[in-house]
Amino acid sequence: MIANWFSEMEGDFPHHIMRDFEKVMELKYGENPHQRAAYYAEVGARHHLLSMVTQLHGKQLSFNNLYDLHAARSLCEEFTLPCVTIVKHNNPCGVGLAENAAAAYDKAYACDPVSAYGSVIAVNRGVDKALAERLAELFVEVLFAPSYDDEALEILSRKADIRILVNNERRKTNQGEFDMKRVSGGVLVQDRDAALDERDEMEVVSTRHPDEREWGDLIFAFRVAKHVKSNSIVIAKDLATLGVGAGQMSRVDSVKIAKMKSLLPTHGTVLASDAFFPFRDGVDMAAEAGVTAIIQPGGSVRDEEAIQAANEHGIAMIFTGKRHFKH
């Protein structure tokens, strides 16, 4: 503690960073069965992934369960409305906001029912009987929520494999904590991507302006895109994801995948991109899908081409000025 105090006095990125980690649990294996694994929590951190979390049912959590749980709860914490996030292989395959948790789940599940099989699901409201009955129809690896009704717990516990976690953590994440990524022989250190994208800081760059419904969907989709592996594209409508394109090497391919993954009609949808469009092809493809509004950071040398494409198609385009790569 003394050493950390002195190092932090050196500036934002001190010459030495000292961290201490304590083993919380040994894991059956790592990402693959031939890899050994354990979960360690940072000593002195305000909270960690499993602090104030109790497992009520199911098998031991795995390495991949914990990694996906981090992704699911981080995304869920972006919203105050009833929210359900469904994560598979560290990417959201469905996110929904609604008047209650059951309705939010219906929206999230409708985005990609196939990928939802064997997923990790986070809910920011208590699980009641209505939601439990829906969840019982799906194979769920991990369910994470702040509470469970007695009836809901009885229904969910009928499945032996589901890991049911109750989250009693009420402390907020320290936004000043470093984000660290392990590399060979070292670590990359950066600020957490905790930037808030406020509407009054965004710029409408197209001739057409979004209506109020589109504004809400645009901000929702951009928050989701922040948690999707780059290059990320999110198509959304009525505060629900319809298609998610993740982890592609070209942005236009992410648009193709988001369009292809959408099981519902995409006319009248909005599209969010975690970074700028390097060419107008992504905008043209969005127009073919029926997208009426696009939100993106801007900053490309070809921004004018993207804006021109939006105007040609009657699409409203918003620049946020903030990029949200997630590698």
Long-range contacts (C-beta under 8 A, 24 or more apart in sequence): 1-44, 4-44, 13-189, 17-178, 17-187, 17-189, 19-43, 20-44, 24-48, 24-50, 25-50, 25-60, 25-61, 27-60, 27-61, 27-62, 27-63, 27-66, 28-60, 28-62, 29-62, 29-63, 30-63, 31-63, 31-64, 35-63, 37-63, 39-63, 39-66, 45-174, 45-177, 46-171, 46-172, 46-173, 46-174, 46-177, 47-169, 47-171, 47-173, 49-73, 51-169, 52-167, 52-168, 52-169, 52-170, 52-171, 53-144, 53-165, 53-166, 53-167, 53-168, 53-169, 54-165, 54-166, 54-168, 55-163, 55-164, 55-165, 56-148, 56-153, 56-157, 56-164, 56-165, 56-166, 57-153, 57-156, 57-157, 57-162, 57-163, 57-164, 58-142, 58-160, 58-161, 58-162, 58-163, 58-164, 59-161, 59-163, 61-142, 61-163, 65-120, 65-141, 65-142, 65-163, 68-119, 68-120, 68-141, 68-142, 69-120, 69-122, 69-142, 69-144, 69-165, 71-120, 71-227, 72-120, 72-121, 72-122, 72-142, 72-144, 73-122, 73-144, 73-167, 74-227, 75-122, 75-224, 75-227, 76-122, 76-123, 76-124, 77-124, 77-173, 78-223, 78-224, 78-226, 78-227, 79-124, 79-220, 79-223, 80-124, 81-239, 82-124, 82-125, 83-123, 83-124, 83-125, 84-108, 84-121, 84-122, 84-123, 85-121, 85-122, 86-111, 86-112, 86-115, 86-116, 86-119, 86-120, 86-121, 87-119, 87-120, 87-121, 87-122, 88-115, 88-116, 88-118, 88-119, 88-120, 90-229, 91-228, 91-229, 91-244, 91-246, 91-247, 92-224, 92-227, 92-228, 92-241, 92-244, 93-119, 93-244, 94-240, 94-241, 94-244, 95-224, 95-240, 95-241, 96-239, 96-240, 96-241, 97-220, 97-239, 97-240, 98-239, 98-240, 100-125, 100-130, 101-125, 101-126, 101-127, 101-128, 101-131, 101-145, 102-128, 102-130, 102-131, 102-134, 105-131, 105-134, 105-135, 106-134, 107-238, 107-239, 107-240, 108-240, 108-241, 109-134, 109-138, 110-240, 110-263, 110-264, 111-240, 111-241, 111-242, 111-243, 111-244, 111-261, 111-262, 111-263, 112-244, 112-261, 112-263, 113-263, 120-144, 127-152, 127-153, 127-156, 128-152, 129-155, 132-156, 181-327, 193-226, 193-324, 193-326, 195-322, 195-324, 197-222, 197-223, 197-320, 197-322, 201-320, 201-321, 202-295, 202-318, 202-319, 202-320, 202-321, 203-298, 203-318, 203-319, 203-321, 204-316, 204-317, 204-318, 205-298, 205-303, 205-307, 205-310, 205-317, 205-318, 205-319, 206-307, 206-310, 206-311, 206-315, 206-316, 206-317, 207-311, 208-310, 208-311, 208-314, 208-315, 208-316, 209-316, 210-270, 210-293, 210-316, 210-318, 213-238, 214-270, 214-292, 214-293, 214-316, 217-269, 217-270, 217-293, 218-270, 218-272, 218-293, 218-295, 218-318, 219-295, 221-270, 221-271, 221-272, 221-295, 222-272, 222-295, 222-320, 222-324, 224-272, 225-272, 225-273, 225-274, 225-324, 226-274, 226-324, 226-326, 227-326, 228-274, 228-326, 229-326, 229-327, 230-274, 230-275, 230-325, 230-326, 230-327, 231-273, 231-274, 231-275, 232-273, 232-274, 232-324, 232-326, 233-257, 233-258, 233-271, 233-272, 233-273, 233-274, 233-282, 234-258, 234-271, 234-272, 235-259, 235-262, 235-266, 235-269, 235-270, 235-271, 235-289, 235-291, 236-269, 236-270, 236-271, 236-272, 237-264, 237-266, 237-268, 237-269, 237-270, 242-266, 242-269, 251-275, 251-277, 251-278, 251-282, 252-279, 252-281, 252-282, 252-285, 255-282, 255-285, 255-286, 256-285, 259-285, 259-286, 259-288, 259-289, 262-289, 265-290, 266-290, 266-291, 268-292, 270-294, 270-295, 271-295, 272-296, 273-297, 274-323, 274-324, 274-325, 274-326, 275-323, 275-324, 275-325, 276-300, 276-303, 276-306, 276-323, 277-302, 277-306, 278-302, 279-305, 279-306, 280-305, 280-306, 280-308, 280-309, 282-306, 283-309, 283-310, 283-313, 283-315, 283-317, 284-309, 284-313, 286-315, 287-313, 287-315, 291-315, 292-316, 293-317, 293-318, 294-318, 295-320, 296-320, 297-321, 297-322, 297-323, 297-324, 299-323
